[in-house]
Amino acid sequence: QVQLVESGGGLVQPGGSLRLFCAASGSIFRINAMGWYRQAPGKERELVADISSGGSTNYADSVKGRFTISRDNAKNTVYLQMNSLKPEDTAVYYCNANWISDYRYFEVWGQGTLVTVSS
């Protein structure tokens, strides 16, 4: 089993920066891709960014050029550096890890961390 714990959320003013952390534990050898999703009030959860085990990254258009996802395999941690934050970035951010085993897709989620962008 894989467990994920996020941290780093909080209140920040527009234009500010935050760094989110997601630490994985357990059967981490299984993990392929990891990513960050977010869910704003009244909206569906959406992909923010993800990163493969090889380091390939993918970003939502709304965060390209402002957010950077990175991965430290030695520390089993994924980071999301968020710069130039906007009020519309306000959401609960969730870490996700996924893998394939015996031709089946598996994923786990963290508990979420709240990011509020407001003056």
Secondary structure as UniProt FT lines:
FT   STRAND          2..7
FT   STRAND          10..12
FT   TURN            14..15
FT   STRAND          18..26
FT   HELIX           28..30
FT   STRAND          33..39
FT   TURN            41..42
FT   STRAND          46..51
FT   TURN            53..54
FT   STRAND          57..59
FT   HELIX           61..63
FT   TURN            64..66
FT   STRAND          67..72
FT   TURN            73..76
FT   STRAND          77..82
FT   HELIX           87..89
FT   STRAND          91..101
FT   TURN            102..103
FT   STRAND          104..109
FT   STRAND          113..117
//
